[in-house]
Amino acid sequence: MINNKYLHLIQLMRNERCPLEELRSIQNKKLKRLVRHAYHHIPFYRNQFRKINLHPDDIRTVDDLYKIPIIDKADFYKYPFSYFLDDRIKSFEKLIRINTSGSSGQILQFFVDQRYNQLRKAQFLRPYMTNGCGLMDRTVWFRGRPEAKQMLHQKLGLLKDHQFYSGLDPDFQIQLVQKIRPKVMRGYGSTFQLMASRILEKGIAVHSPRLIFTDSEMLNDNSRRKIETAFQAEVIDVYGTFETENIAYECRKHNGYHMAVDCVIMEFLKDGIPVKPGEEGEIICTVLDNFTFPFIRYNLHDLGSWLDRPCTCGRTFPLMKTISGRTSHYFKKRDGSKISSISITSHMWHLGQYIHEFQIIQKATDLFLLLIVPSCFFSEKIQKEIEKLMYKDFPYATIRIRLVDHIEREKSGKLLDFKPFLEKQNNK
């Protein structure tokens, strides 16, 4: 098992520079095998296919994917758990149980087998290894759920992770970095952004790692610049989910995110139709190697766009331009219309000199609560600018601004910069 993971990693690293035609062939072969397996051994997909008179032979290439219905997390709550598992499995003893973070408001539990788990671990490691992270590098990892037990690569003395909770006081986190002096740091962008604010505000001469990897949250340009300035280190962003593992990642050219097309198929759709290069669409993902609990045309409810040009780094993986946010992240106006939360949060992040972090909570269509952790440069003038920004789109609303010392993280350890309006939520 130990060797399998690293053999997978070697192959995955090679795949990055395979001709695009070969990568398409890999996708098509894996897709045909997955669809046939799902039809014969996964009750949910078998019933789905039969409802629309779809047979595995109808899916020959990626271009045929549109024939399969799109699903999302809600579908897994409609039926018994066994409905989504390989019907040949009689015991859970040898399966690995995985829970999603729940940051979307829903926690999904699923399983993988030992074979896929080895590939999954290699897929997790690839973005770090391909960007120059060494197997023996001392690493600090600020994460939402620190592992109580050592992971396999740690037992082998590889990727010497020092894991800490992302919600620790930023001053203490800075002390940990000074003490451990890591070559590589990993964690949420909001964690490093808050640390960077403290470093720059207090003029701390902090240890500079060789690389900083961010993940799990949308990384805006202002946060990236602040982190790189504070730590004097390059920031590389990685995109993935618990269901899919790491599926897109930047390289050091920063031309976009390389999509891991040897492991997944990523579609970008608007109203079910593929979008053009550069246009924003919902990200629909098919995981090609999980046969125990398949995710076929699974809506991640993230928004992104793709590019039709290769990266100058020489890798042949197609590029995703950016992750724009979640499809659920929109403001609801009094007339029932909606606008993207990015229209306001992007402006808020531009106030990084005055704000350490913030969270906008829409309590009602006409009521907003803004939690702000102010920097020493924050002033009444800045507060009025924020109010003006909000009133521009919501002239009829009540805007409440509350200055706080800390903003509570989600159970996953993530900081949400926006919490959408829920009909049943309390308006206090």
N, C-alpha and C positions, 0 to 999 in steps of 0.2 A: 504493500500500500504506500509506503513511504516513497519508494522509487517511482510509482505511477504518477504521483502528483508532479514531480519534477520532470519526468519524461513528457507529461502533458504540457508543462510550462515551456520546455524547449521547443515543442512543436508549435505551440501558440505563438511564440516569438518569431519562428520562421514564417508563419502564416501572414504576418504583417507585410511581408514583401513579395507575396505570391502574386502572379499576374491576376488581374481582375477576372478574367475568364475562368481561371481555376477556382477562384473564390466563389463565383456564381455556381460552378459545378458542385462544389462542396455544399453550398446552401441547398441546391435542388435535390441532391442525393439524400441529405439529412432530412429535408422537409418531407419527401415521399415516404421515407422510412417512418418518420414520426406520425404522419397522418394515418398510414396503414395500421400502425400499432394502436393509435388512439381509437380508431374505428373498431378494432377487434377486441381491445382489452380495457378501454375506459368507458364505463356506462354512460357518462354525461355526453361525451363526444359522439358515441355511437347513436344515441337518441337524437342528438342535434342534427347529425348528418342524415338520418333516416327521415326526419321531419321535412327536410328540403330535398329529399331524393338525391343526396350527394353520395358518391362512392369514392373511395380512395383513388381509383384510377382517374378520377376527374381532376386530381391535383398532381400535375406533372412538373410544374416549375413554380417559382416565386410569383410569376405573373398570374397564376390561378388562385392565389390566396384570397382574392376578393370574394370568392364563392363561399368561403367559410364565415359564419357569423362572428362578429366581434363580441367579446365578453369582457367583464370587469370584475372587481372584487365582490360586488353585490351578488353576482351569480353563485358564488361559493357559499352563500348563506341561504340559498333557496332550497337546497337539496341535502340529503344525508352526506356526511363526509366521505363515505365509501364510494359514493357516486363518481368521485374524481380520481380515485386510486386505481392502479393496475389490478384488475379483478383476479389475478393469479396470486396476489400477495395474501398469505394466510396469517402472517405474524409480523408485528411491528418491531421486533427485537433488533433486527439488523438495519433498520431504517433510521435516518437522522431527522429529528423534528426541528423545524424552523418556524419562528414567529416573525411576522413583519413588525416594524417599529410602531405602527399605530398613529403616525403623525398625520395621516389623512382622516383620522377619526374612526377608522376601522382596523382591527387587528386580524390578520389572516394567518392561520396555521396550516403548514403543508409539510410534506416529507420528500426526502431524496434518498436514493440508495447509495451504497458505498462507492459504486463505480462512478456515478455522476458527481458525487461529493469530491472525489479527487480532482476531476476536471474543473469543478466549481472553484476549488481552492487555487488552482493554477490560474483560472480566469481572474480571480481576485488579485493575485500577485502581479499579473502582467503589466498593468499601467505603471506600477512602481519600478519594476525591473527594466522595462523598456526605456524609462526616462533617467536611468543612471543610479537607481537605488541599489546598493550592493547587498548581497546576502548576509554580510557580516556587519552591516552598518548599525550603529546604535540609534534607536528610533524612539521618539516620544509620540505617543498616540493618545490624543484627547478624544474620547468617544462617549457615546450616550450610555452604553452598557459595558463597562469594563469586564473582561472575562476573569472569573475567580480562579480558573485553572489555566495552566499554560497551554498555548496552542502548539500544534505539532512542530512548526518551524522554530518555535522558541526552545522546545526540548532538544532540538538538534543544534542549538546555538546559532541559528540563522535569524536574521531580522530581529535583533535583540530589542523587542518592544518593551517600553516602560509605559504601561497603560494607566490613564487617569480619567476621572469623570470630567466631562466637558463643562459641567456646571460649577466647578470649583471657582473660588474667588480669583479673579485675573491676576492680582498681585502675587498670590501663592503660585499660580501657574507659571508666572515669570520666574519666580524663585526656583521652581523645579527645572526649568529650562537652563537657568544659570548653573545649577548644581550638576545636572546630568550631561549637559553640553552635547546634545544629539547632533548627528550628521543629517538626520532626516526627521521632519515632523509631519504628522498626519492628523486630520480632524475637521470639524465643521468650520466653515468660513467665518461664521459669527463668533466662534471662540477666539480665533486668531485676530479677528477685527477688533474685538474688545481689548485683547492683550496689547495690540498695536496702538490703540488709543491711549492706553496708560503709559506705554513706553515713550510715545512722542510727547505726551503732555508733561511727563515728569523728567524727560531727557535722560532716560535710563540707557546706559551702554550695555545692551543685551547681547548674549551669545548669538552668533549668526550661523544657522544650519546651512548645509549645502542646498537642500531642497525643502519646500513645504508643499504638501499635497492637501487639497481641500476636497470635500465630498458631501453628499447628502443634502445640501442646500444650494440654492441658486446664488452664484458668486457674481456680484456686480463689479464693474470696472473700478469704482471708487474704493471699495473694500480691498480689491486686489492691490491697487496702488498703495494704500495705507499699510497693508501687511508687508509688502515688499520693501517699502521705505523704512519701516520700523525694524525689521529683521535683516535687511540687506540680503535678502534671499529670494530666489525665483519661486513663484507660486504656480503650481500645475493642478488643474481641476479635473476631477474624475466623476463620471456619472454612472449610477447604477441603482438598483433596488434589491431588496431581499429576494424577491421572486426571480430576478434575472441575473443577479451578481453584477460585476462591473461590465458595462456594455459599450461605453464610449469614454474617451479620455483624450486630453490634450497631449501634444508632444512639446518639445522645447522651441518649436517654431511658432506655436500659438496661432495657427491658421484655422483652428476649429477643433472639433472632437472626433477622433478616429473611431468609427463604429466597428464593433467586434463582429463582423459579418460571418466569421467562421463559427460563431456560437449562437447568434441570434439573427432574426430578420426584423428590421425596424422600418415601419411604415409611418408616413406623416400625412394625416388625412384631415380634411375639413368637410364636415357633413358627409363623411364616408367616401369622399373623392380625394385621390392623391393630389397634394399641392405641388406647385412648381418650385424649382430651386429658390431658396431665399424667402419663400412664403411660410407663414406660421401654420402649423397643423398639430393635431393631437398625435402623440406618439403611441403607436400600437406595436406591441412586441410579441414575437414568437420565439420561445426558448427551444433550441433545436436538440438538446441532449438530455432533457429531463423526461424520462419515460415513466417514472413512478407516479408523478403528479404533473401532467403536462400543462403548460401555459401556451395556448395557441390563439393568436390574434387577441392578446390580452391588452386592454386599454390601461395604460399607466396613468392616465389623466394628467400628464405633463404636456406642455406646449413646447414645440421646438421647430427648427427648420433645417433643411439639408442643403448641401452645396454640390454643384456638378463639376467641380474642379479638384484635381489631386493636390495633396500637400507637397510642399517643396522639400520635405524631409526625406522623401523617397519611399515612405510606407504607402502601400496601395489601398489600404482600407479607405472606403469613402468617408467623407467628412460631414458631420453635423455642425451647423453653424453655431447654434446656441440653444440653451434651454431657457425659455421665456418665462416659465412659471407653471403653476398648476391651473387646470381648467376650472377648478372650483374657486380660484382666487379672483373674484370680481366684486366690485361694489354694486349693491342693488339700489337704484334710484327710486324716488317716490312714485314715478310714473310707471314703474315696473321694468324699465330698461336697465341694462347693465354696462359697466365699464371696467376694464381690466385694472386690478390693483396696482399694476406696474406704473400706471399713469401718475400715481401719487408717490408710491414707495421709492421709485427711481429718483424723484426730486428730493425725498427725505435723505437718501444715502449721499446726495451731493452736499449735505450739511454736515459731513463727517467731522469737520473741525469743531463743530459746536455740540454734536450729539455722539455719545458713545454707542448707544443702541436705542431702538424704538420698537413699538408695537401699536398698530392701528386696529382697534376693535370696533366693528360696526354693530352697535347694540340694537338699532332699528333703522329704518330707511331714512330717518331724520335725526339720528343720534349717534355720535361717534365719541369714543374714548381713546385718547392718544397717551400711551405710557412712554415717557422719555427719560433716559438716563443721561443727564446733561454733562458736558465737559466744563472745564473752568471758563471757557469762552462763551458759554451760553448766556443769552441776555433776553430782556423783554422784547427787544427789537426782533430777535430770531423767532421768538414765540409768536409775534404778530405776523411774521412772514409765513409761518406754518399755518396759522389760522386763515390767512389770505389764500394760501394754496388750497386748503380744504373748501373754503367758501366759493372758490371759483367753479367747482363742480357741484357743490351742494349749498347753494345760497340760502336755502330754507332750513338747514340743519342746525342743531345744537352741537357745538364742538367743545369737548371738555379735554383739557390738557393737564395731565398729572405728572409731575416730576418725581421720579423714584430713584432709589439707589440700585435696584436690581429688577430685572424682568424674569419672571418664572419660566423655566424651560418646560417643554412637553416631556412626557414620560420617556420619549426616545432620546432626550437630551438636546433636541433641536430648539432653536429660537425661531418662532414664527413672526415675521414682521407684519403680518396681516391675518386677522381672524374674521372670516366673513359673517354676514348676518344670518342668524338661524331663527326661524319663526318662533320657536318655543323658548329661546334663551331669555334669561332674566335681564331686565333693562336697568338694573341697579348700577 
